[in-house]
């Protein structure tokens, strides 16, 4: 029996929530037990959609020394075989519990600060440590930041194709006030300034103004989401903004959309692209390295060069208007998603990584990047 302790801080993302659910629900219960340690406000969001009950313990914010000491006290009272820390802050708190416990840090965002890299370099010098990341861009950023390459593995996220089909047949579009013939353009979550969401909304609203069958879904609740809502209210006439708030899981919004629009000028998480590919949702994005790792222009999506600030909105709008090219990419993307983003492979490889760090084996023993062999 392998006893896994999942440690999360208050900066959890939808990628963390979905990945954690895959592991808790899919790993054999007679071989793995799970316990979650996370701030109290976070725990309901993590456990709401689980198919299996899981032990949970509320802890203080995990980025501080007191929370690390709290975790250390808890770890001494219970026995764990491996700690799975979701994010840099969670990994820092978990390491304060003592170097004797094997530790895995899960990273899904290539936007790592110098402070993050310094912390990971420090942890990486200790035995029984590995990093699992969802893209090669994250791995490259870590190596460039001085993290030892031999502790890093790339395990692609899993996409739940059965759930996508179920949600697509469900009532969510109708509940959001979206008509059956309307074209849904989805922005990614979280909605931020650095993510280019304002430019993406402007591009989509331009198309909505010219073609009135467009609806633009801006997910979650954030300052930038509120800014976009205010901007939309200032426009003459309605351009079809849909604001579902934080209550609708992002992966369900993907399932009922037609196009996902991404406009970052730097690297970004790419799990949303995996789900869009699996849901037959067209992907339009800026040609930054992270997006271009998965999307090839006019093969499985459409890319726009991000260099010229004045033209990015018009370029994105033009790509949205090219329905013929976008339609040709969808089936290719869907087939690739089946090959690359398997839940079974995600859970098997993560379980193998648990075994590797517990037994002192190389982190990548028996693990390959499915995107390089698909």
CORURGI-V404570 format. One record per helix or strand of 2 or more residues. SS is the DSSP state (helix for helix, strand for strand). FROM is the first residue (numbers start at 1). LEN is the number of residues. If there is no record, write none. Layout:
SS:FROM:LEN / SS:FROM:LEN
This chain:
strand:2:7 / helix:14:13 / strand:32:7 / helix:40:8 / strand:55:4 / helix:65:13 / strand:82:5 / helix:88:8 / strand:102:6 / helix:114:11 / strand:129:5 / helix:136:9 / helix:149:3 / strand:152:3 / helix:161:9 / helix:172:4 / strand:183:5 / helix:197:14 / strand:214:4 / helix:223:12 / strand:241:2 / helix:245:3 / helix:250:6 / strand:259:4 / helix:271:8 / strand:282:5 / helix:289:6 / strand:301:4 / helix:309:13 / helix:323:18 / helix:343:17 / helix:370:4
